[in-house]
Amino acid sequence: MSRFANKIAVVTGAGRGIGQEIARKLASEGAKVAVVSRSASSCGKAAEEINKEFPGSATAYDVDVADHQAVQDLAARITNEIGAPNILINNAGVTRDTLLMRMKEEDWDTVIDTNLKGAFNTVKGFMRTLMKAEDPRIINIASVIGLIGNAGQANYSASKAGLIGFTKAVARELAGRSVTCNAVAPGFITTDMTDELSDAVKEAVLAKIPLGTFGQTTDIAELVAYLASPAARYITGQVIAVDGGMTM
Ligand code: NAP
């Protein structure tokens, strides 16, 4: 049985990494997926790769989630071109890591505007459609750093902690319309975002992971697919860490 037959999903930040794997996973089980990222080349390439495996499942949309009006227009476009979405995955995220002493206003604004305001923008854009959809789901990709904080990531920690608060408020507001809203908090997952870190930082992180290994994008996509499926209808307002035991 395809869990997502006749379902339409929107995945932001799906041009590579965790978002691309989530889009691929949903497409592999029958969903039509809107693959959203900032650059046309990255979402175009990701959609092409997904379509090679699951023909006709993916459509690329190059939109900056931080741009409120562009996201409202995107919601209308996706609904016209693919259909009314059942599933919204807020995964787009950036880092601008540096100690507070050196953090510039733009480092703060870019991270908050993408990671936190981006989710507000998409929920505003898609909420009316989701409220009428079958098995409506919102899943926000937060981070364990939003739970425990991290030196050098004040902007990122605040954005992800904010996203967790937003998740719970949305879960409460939309529960009456059967829309569930949950957050997944990845630990250290091997992607371009974490490849940037030095070997010394990676070793220090690894020492704190009881399962003794970094996570893969598939570890996140598996949980997201479960939360997006009809089987997860009674789970809402939760934050689930996928971190090899790092924050237990
Ligand atoms: P990644 O490899 O850097 O990919 C990020 C994706 O987000 C790219 O497709 C990028 O698009 C897109 N994006 C960035 N800013 C955007 C914007 N303003 N509008 C639309 N799309 C935008 O990141 P990742 O490691 O897969 O992380 C995905 C999510 O998981 C993020 O929210 C991240 O904070 C979270 N997370 C990751 C880890 C980890 O260990 N990797 C841990 C905890 C949480 P372009 O290609 O167009 O730039």
Residues whose N, C-alpha, C, O or C-beta is under 5 A from the ligand:
A	BS01	NAP	G13 A14 G15 R16 G17 I18 G19 V36 S37 R38 S39 S42 V63 D64 V65 A66 N91 A92 G93 V94 T114 I141 A142 S143 P186 G187 F188 I189 T191 D192 M193 T194
